[in-house]
Amino acid sequence: MPRAEPAAGSLVGGRYLAVLGNCQGCHTRPGAAPFSGGRGIPTPFGTVFSSNLTPSASGLAAWNADDFWRAMHHGQSRDGRWLNPAFPYTNFRNITRADSDALYAFFKGLEPVDGVPPPHALRWPFNTQWALLVWRRLYLPTTDAQPVLAPQNAADAQLRRGAYLVQGLGHCSVCHMSRNALGGNADMLSLAGGFIDGQSWYAPSLRDPMDGGVQNKPAAEVRQLLQSGRGGVDRTTGPMAEVVRHSLQHWTGEDMVAMVAYLQSLPPVVSAKNRTAPPPPRRVWDSGAALYDKHCADCHGAQGQGVRGADGNWAYPPLRGNRTVLQSSPANLMQTVLYGGFGPSTAGNPRPFGMPPYVLTLSEQEVADLLSYLRAAWGHQAGPVSALDVQRLRDGAAR
């Protein structure tokens, strides 16, 4: 709980900014005090541990507002060290100085919690300062970023606010962006989709309406999805469910409207990858169809049509035409089949329906057959999945 308000209005404003940025999600390890750091963040190069944001000696006690701004805007710690880009300063450098100062005031007003996070466990040379300097030269623009990221001709203040949220504090591109072998991208604000670092979840493209883009969705449905975890036939699971639970459901209505308006304004970039594939071989089709009838049809319908609940919303969403089934990568569909589908409990959906895991029920070949069937049934033309694909996706190797 806060001890005192360092400046009039800054604590309340800073608290909301911390919600917008979901700071607690990374800077709180399970069971620990909020913002006390030490949570391990997996990357392809090892584990990065988040810092303590409370005003303790092991946190921000010695920091001032300029130090905090330097970290947010330049990715540089108080002692001059370059920060690992697992801390998304590539996005946070787009926030205004006023918002940085309000965040700083909020963190300085928290109850101090002692505790030094573990040192990063990164492989050489990624644990060196010169490697971080090279990374910055490659992927961090040398000029100061501008806080308004909407197109220059966008006179709509709502779109500018939405761009500021998506590309700044919301740091959506951290997940919804592909990364190369060095963990970078020519466009660090890209929203073209990619695998989440250190995980086997795919963050779909927000530019492609066939993948994860919302350009063709009703705005009210998109807002419901992001605030409650369900909207129309779509559901949030995995890492996105955590974002909805801890951050998005607490956004103001105005900010949610602005973010959705910006996402819907993005020019569509449609990829045809894996969307015009021929049907799988007869053995795979027959095996997948039998598995679907046995394990899936009771909830999702014999023809993948889904089942609605008493409130009129989808209790079990249709799989026919479902974008998770048809995404360019089958990773999220595989994760759901193996480990279950569990949406966030939110104010708008306090008791979400869940799907049981089948990791102990189905072999890798059976999972592949089932996924291949789902991606080809009911007129679908998404690419088939092999047992090797399932193994590689589970191991996080299919990038």
C-alpha positions in Angstrom: 0.0 0.0 0.0 1.2 3.5 -0.7 2.9 5.4 2.2 2.3 8.9 1.0 1.6 10.9 -2.1 4.8 12.5 -3.3 3.0 15.1 -5.4 -0.6 16.1 -5.8 -2.4 13.9 -8.2 0.7 12.0 -9.3 0.1 8.9 -7.2 -3.4 8.2 -8.5 -2.3 9.0 -12.1 0.9 6.9 -11.7 -1.1 4.0 -10.3 -3.3 4.0 -13.4 -0.2 4.3 -15.7 1.3 1.2 -14.0 -2.0 -0.6 -14.8 -1.8 0.5 -18.4 1.8 -0.8 -18.6 1.0 -4.0 -16.6 4.1 -3.3 -14.6 3.1 -5.6 -11.8 2.9 -8.5 -14.3 6.7 -8.6 -14.8 7.9 -6.9 -11.6 6.2 -9.3 -9.2 7.2 -12.9 -8.7 4.5 -15.3 -7.6 3.6 -15.0 -3.9 5.8 -11.9 -3.4 4.8 -8.3 -2.6 3.7 -6.3 -5.7 6.4 -4.6 -7.6 9.2 -6.1 -5.5 10.8 -7.7 -8.6 12.7 -11.0 -9.0 10.4 -12.6 -11.5 12.2 -14.6 -14.1 11.5 -13.6 -17.7 12.6 -16.3 -20.1 14.4 -15.3 -23.3 16.2 -17.4 -26.0 19.5 -16.2 -24.4 18.7 -17.2 -20.8 16.6 -15.7 -17.9 16.3 -12.0 -17.1 15.1 -11.2 -13.6 13.0 -8.1 -13.1 14.0 -5.2 -10.8 12.6 -4.1 -7.5 10.4 -1.0 -8.1 9.6 -0.2 -4.5 11.6 2.6 -2.7 13.8 0.2 -0.8 17.6 0.2 -0.7 17.5 -2.7 -3.2 14.9 -0.8 -5.3 14.4 2.9 -6.2 15.4 4.4 -2.9 18.4 6.3 -4.3 16.8 7.1 -7.7 15.4 10.4 -8.7 13.0 11.3 -11.5 15.8 12.0 -13.9 17.3 8.5 -13.2 13.9 6.9 -13.8 13.4 8.8 -17.1 16.8 7.7 -18.3 15.9 4.1 -17.7 12.5 4.4 -19.4 13.6 6.6 -22.3 17.2 5.5 -22.9 17.4 2.0 -21.4 20.1 3.0 -19.0 20.3 2.4 -15.3 21.2 4.9 -12.6 24.7 3.6 -12.5 25.2 3.9 -16.2 24.7 0.3 -17.2 22.8 -0.5 -20.3 19.6 -2.4 -19.5 18.6 -5.6 -21.1 15.8 -5.1 -23.8 13.6 -7.6 -22.0 12.7 -4.4 -20.3 10.8 -2.8 -23.2 12.4 0.6 -23.3 12.1 0.4 -27.1 8.4 1.1 -26.4 8.6 3.0 -23.1 10.9 5.6 -24.8 7.7 6.8 -26.5 6.0 7.9 -23.3 6.0 11.5 -22.2 8.1 12.9 -19.5 5.0 13.8 -17.5 3.9 10.2 -17.5 7.3 9.0 -16.6 7.4 11.4 -13.6 3.9 10.2 -12.5 5.0 6.6 -12.7 8.1 7.4 -10.7 6.0 9.2 -8.0 3.7 6.2 -7.7 6.6 3.7 -7.2 8.3 6.1 -4.7 5.0 6.1 -2.8 4.8 2.4 -2.3 5.8 0.5 0.9 9.5 -0.4 0.5 10.2 -4.1 0.2 13.7 -5.3 0.7 15.0 -8.0 -1.6 17.7 -8.1 -4.3 16.6 -9.8 -7.4 18.8 -12.7 -8.6 21.4 -11.8 -11.2 20.5 -12.4 -14.8 21.3 -15.9 -16.0 22.3 -15.1 -19.6 24.7 -16.9 -21.8 27.9 -15.3 -23.0 28.2 -12.9 -24.8 24.6 -11.8 -24.2 25.5 -11.1 -20.5 28.0 -8.4 -21.5 27.6 -4.7 -21.8 29.3 -4.5 -25.2 26.7 -7.0 -26.5 24.0 -4.7 -25.3 25.7 -1.7 -26.9 25.9 -3.6 -30.2 22.2 -4.5 -29.9 21.3 -0.8 -29.3 23.3 0.3 -32.3 21.4 -2.2 -34.4 17.8 -1.8 -33.2 17.4 1.4 -31.2 16.9 4.5 -33.2 19.5 7.2 -32.5 16.9 10.0 -32.6 14.5 10.7 -29.8 11.1 8.9 -30.4 8.0 11.0 -30.7 5.2 10.3 -28.3 2.5 10.6 -31.0 2.8 7.5 -33.1 -0.4 7.8 -35.2 0.0 8.8 -38.9 1.0 12.5 -39.2 -2.2 13.3 -41.0 -4.4 11.8 -38.2 -6.2 14.7 -36.8 -8.3 12.4 -34.5 -7.1 12.8 -30.9 -8.6 9.4 -30.2 -6.4 7.7 -32.7 -3.3 9.5 -31.3 -4.2 8.3 -27.8 -4.7 4.8 -29.1 -1.3 4.8 -30.8 0.3 6.1 -27.7 -1.2 3.3 -25.6 -0.5 0.5 -28.1 3.1 1.5 -29.0 4.1 3.1 -25.7 2.9 2.0 -22.3 0.9 -1.0 -23.6 4.1 -2.2 -25.4 2.0 -4.6 -27.5 4.8 -5.1 -30.0 7.0 -6.8 -27.4 4.9 -10.0 -28.0 3.2 -9.3 -31.3 6.5 -9.0 -33.2 8.9 -11.6 -34.7 12.5 -11.4 -33.6 15.7 -12.5 -35.3 18.6 -14.5 -33.9 19.7 -11.4 -31.9 16.3 -10.7 -30.5 15.7 -7.7 -32.6 13.6 -6.5 -35.5 14.1 -3.9 -38.1 10.9 -2.4 -36.9 10.8 -2.7 -33.1 7.2 -1.4 -33.1 6.0 -4.0 -35.6 2.7 -5.7 -34.9 3.1 -8.3 -37.5 3.0 -11.3 -35.1 5.6 -13.6 -33.7 6.4 -16.2 -31.0 6.7 -14.9 -27.5 10.3 -15.0 -26.2 11.0 -18.2 -24.3 7.5 -19.6 -24.8 5.6 -21.7 -27.2 2.8 -19.3 -27.6 2.2 -17.3 -30.8 1.1 -13.7 -30.6 -0.8 -13.3 -33.8 -0.4 -10.4 -36.3 -2.5 -7.4 -35.4 -2.2 -6.3 -39.0 -3.7 -9.4 -40.6 -7.5 -9.8 -40.1 -7.2 -13.5 -40.8 -4.6 -13.9 -38.0 -5.2 -11.6 -35.1 -6.2 -8.2 -36.6 -9.5 -6.7 -35.6 -10.1 -4.4 -38.6 -13.2 -6.3 -39.7 -14.6 -7.0 -36.2 -17.3 -5.0 -34.6 -15.6 -2.5 -32.2 -17.9 -3.4 -29.3 -17.0 -7.1 -29.7 -13.3 -6.3 -29.7 -13.6 -4.1 -26.6 -15.6 -6.9 -24.8 -12.8 -9.4 -25.7 -10.0 -7.2 -24.3 -11.9 -6.3 -21.2 -13.6 -9.6 -20.3 -11.5 -12.2 -22.1 -14.3 -13.2 -24.5 -15.9 -11.4 -27.4 -17.9 -13.1 -30.1 -16.3 -16.4 -30.9 -12.8 -15.2 -29.7 -11.3 -16.0 -26.4 -8.0 -15.0 -24.6 -5.9 -17.7 -23.1 -2.2 -18.1 -22.2 -0.2 -15.0 -21.8 -2.9 -12.8 -23.2 -5.3 -13.9 -20.6 -2.9 -12.6 -17.9 -2.8 -9.2 -19.7 -6.6 -9.0 -19.7 -6.8 -10.1 -16.0 -4.1 -7.8 -14.6 -4.3 -4.8 -17.0 -6.8 -4.5 -19.8 -10.0 -5.1 -17.7 -9.0 -2.1 -15.6 -8.6 0.4 -18.4 -11.0 3.3 -18.6 -13.7 3.1 -21.2 -12.2 6.0 -23.1 -8.7 4.4 -23.3 -10.2 1.1 -24.4 -12.2 2.8 -27.1 -9.1 4.7 -28.3 -6.9 1.6 -28.4 -9.5 -0.4 -30.4 -10.0 2.5 -32.8 -6.2 2.6 -33.4 -6.0 -1.2 -33.9 -8.9 -1.1 -36.3 -7.2 1.8 -38.3 -4.1 -0.3 -39.0 -3.8 -1.0 -42.8 -4.5 -4.7 -43.3 -1.6 -6.9 -44.4 -3.0 -10.3 -45.3 -0.6 -13.3 -45.5 -1.6 -16.4 -47.5 0.8 -18.6 -45.5 -0.7 -22.1 -44.7 -4.2 -21.0 -45.8 -4.5 -22.7 -49.2 -3.2 -26.2 -48.3 -4.6 -29.4 -49.7 -6.5 -31.7 -47.3 -4.3 -34.2 -45.2 -3.9 -37.8 -46.2 -6.8 -40.1 -45.6 -5.2 -41.8 -42.6 -4.7 -38.5 -40.9 -8.2 -37.3 -41.8 -9.9 -40.5 -40.5 -7.8 -40.5 -37.3 -8.4 -36.8 -36.6 -12.2 -37.1 -37.3 -12.4 -40.0 -34.8 -10.5 -38.1 -32.2 -12.8 -35.1 -32.7 -15.9 -37.2 -32.3 -14.6 -38.7 -29.2 -13.1 -35.7 -27.4 -14.5 -32.5 -28.9 -17.9 -32.9 -30.5 -19.9 -33.0 -27.3 -18.9 -29.4 -26.5 -18.0 -27.8 -29.8 -20.7 -29.6 -31.9 -20.5 -32.3 -34.5 -20.0 -29.7 -37.2 -17.8 -27.4 -35.1 -20.8 -25.0 -34.6 -20.2 -24.4 -30.9 -22.7 -24.1 -28.1 -24.2 -20.9 -26.6 -24.8 -20.5 -22.8 -27.9 -19.2 -21.1 -26.6 -15.6 -21.4 -26.5 -15.9 -25.2 -22.7 -15.8 -25.3 -20.7 -18.7 -26.6 -20.1 -21.2 -23.7 -18.1 -23.4 -26.1 -17.0 -21.3 -29.1 -17.4 -22.7 -32.7 -14.3 -24.1 -34.2 -15.6 -23.8 -37.8 -14.0 -20.6 -39.1 -12.3 -20.0 -35.8 -9.1 -17.9 -36.3 -7.2 -19.8 -33.6 -7.7 -22.9 -35.7 -6.7 -21.2 -38.9 -3.8 -19.1 -37.8 -0.6 -19.2 -39.8 1.0 -21.1 -36.8 -0.9 -23.9 -35.1 1.0 -23.2 -31.8 -1.9 -21.7 -29.9 -4.3 -24.4 -31.0 -1.8 -27.1 -29.9 -1.3 -25.4 -26.6 -5.0 -25.4 -26.0 -5.4 -29.1 -26.9 -2.5 -30.1 -24.8 -2.8 -27.9 -21.7 -6.4 -26.8 -21.8 -8.1 -23.5 -22.5 -8.6 -21.3 -19.5 -9.7 -17.7 -19.9 -9.2 -15.0 -17.2 -11.7 -14.4 -14.5 -12.8 -10.8 -15.0 -15.6 -8.5 -13.9 -17.3 -9.1 -17.2 -16.9 -12.8 -17.2 -16.3 -14.0 -13.6 -16.8 -17.7 -14.2 -15.4 -18.5 -17.6 -15.8 -21.9 -19.1 -12.6 -23.9 -19.3 -11.4 -26.7 -21.5 -9.6 -29.8 -20.0 -6.0 -30.6 -21.0 -5.3 -33.7 -23.1 -1.5 -33.8 -22.6 -1.9 -37.1 -20.8 -4.6 -38.4 -23.1 -3.3 -37.9 -26.6 0.1 -38.9 -28.1 2.0 -36.4 -30.2 0.8 -38.2 -33.4 -2.8 -38.0 -32.2 -2.5 -34.3 -31.4 -1.1 -33.8 -34.9 -3.9 -35.8 -36.5 -6.5 -33.8 -34.6 -5.0 -30.5 -35.4 -4.7 -31.4 -39.1 -8.3 -32.4 -39.1 -9.5 -29.2 -37.5 -7.4 -27.1 -39.9 -9.0 -28.9 -42.9 -12.6 -29.7 -41.8 -15.7 -27.6 -42.7 -14.0 -26.1 -45.7 -10.8 -25.0 -43.9 -7.6 -24.9 -46.0 -5.0 -24.3 -43.3 -1.8 -26.4 -43.4 -1.5 -29.8 -41.8 0.5 -30.5 -38.6 3.0 -33.4 -38.2 4.1 -35.1 -35.0 7.5 -33.5 -35.5 5.7 -30.1 -35.6 4.0 -30.8 -32.3 7.3 -31.8 -30.7 9.1 -28.7 -32.0 6.3 -26.4 -31.0 6.2 -27.8 -27.5 10.0 -27.3 -27.3 9.7 -23.7 -28.5 11.9 -24.6 -31.5 9.5 -23.7 -34.3 10.2 -20.1 -35.0 
